Amino acid sequence: MKAAFIGIGRMGQTMVARLLAAKHDVAVFNRTMEKSVPLVEAGATAVTSIGDAARSSEVIFTMLSDDDALHDVVFQKDGLLDTLPAKRIHICAGTHGIPVLRKIKAAYSKRGQVLVSAPVLGRPDLVASGGATIVASGDTAALQTCQPLFDAIARRTFQAGPDPESAAAAKIANNFVLGCAIESMGEGFSLVRKYGVNPAVFYEVMTDSIFNCVAYNVYGKIIRDESYSSVGHIAPLGLKDSNLALIAAELAGVPLPSGNIWRDRLVAAIGKGDGDKDWAVMAREQARASGLE
C-alpha cells in the first residue's frame, strides 16, 4: 500500500521503519529534511511538501508533537485541508486533544476527506520490537483500508468506534492512568526511603506480586535507578498529556482529581530544570517534596 508520513521524530522514524519492513511504499516529509535521510536510505521516498505527501499516497499519517503542530499541518496554506484529495484518509497517529480533532473532522467532512484517529500505545523501543498497540476509530471502511498498515506497526489494533475522537479519548485516558501510576510509584518510593528501605527492595516487592506488569516494571526501574536521563517520553510531553486529559474531562463533565496532582508534579519538575528528562522524573519531584535528596 502507498502511504505518506508527515512528522519524523523518534516515534515517526520507528513507525516508518516498520512500514518499510512490511514492504509498504512510504513517502516521508519533515520540515527538517535531514531527519528523513536514514529512512530514504532504508527505502522511503522523500517529498518536499505537505501537498506532495498528500497527493502521492492513499493514506497519510501524521505523527506530530502537539495540537499546534497538527493544526498547522492541516490548516496552513497548502496544508492537508487544501491538498488532500477527496476520499483520501488522514491517519492522526499522535496524541491529540478532542477540540482539534473535532475541528479537523468538521473541515474534512465538507470536502469529502476522511479523518481516522489511530494513536499508538507504547514507547519507540516497544514499537520497534513489534510490541506496541494501536487504538483506532473513524469510518468503518476507512479503518478496513488502514488495517494492513496498522498490522505492520503494532501487534494489535483496538477498534474504539466510528468517531475519530473516541480513539483519542481512549489514548488520553490510558496516558492519564499511566501518569497517575508513575506519580503513585514516586510517592511509594519516597515513603519507603523515609523508613530506610532500599529502593531496589521495594521495587522487587512491588513487581513480584500484583504490580508485575510492563508499566510498573519499566517505570519502577527508572525510579529505582533514578535513570531519568534515559528518555522515552520527555517531561513536557507528559505535561501535554496531563493537560489533554484535564481538557477532555472538562468537556465531558468528568472530575479527574488525580490528574491535577500528576500535572502539578510535572510542572514543578520542569520548573526546577528537569524538562529534558523522562516524564518519570515527577518521582524526583515527589522525593524533593518529601525532604529527600
Secondary structure, 3 states (H helix, E strand, C coil): CEEEEECCCHHHHHHHHHHHHCCCEEEEECCCHHHHHHHHHCCCEECCCHHHHHHHCCEEEECCCCHHHHHHHHHCCCCHHHHCCCCCEEEECCCCCHHHHHHHHHHHHCCCCEEEECCEECCHHHHHCCCCEEEEECCHHHHHHHHHHHHHHCCEEEEEECCHHHHHHHHHHHHHHHHHHHHHHHHHHHHHHHCCCCHHHHHHHHHCCCCCCHHHHHHHHHHHHCCCCCCCCEHHHHHHHHHHHHHHHHHHCCCCHHHHHHHHHHHHHHHHHHCCCEHHHHHHHHHHHCCCC
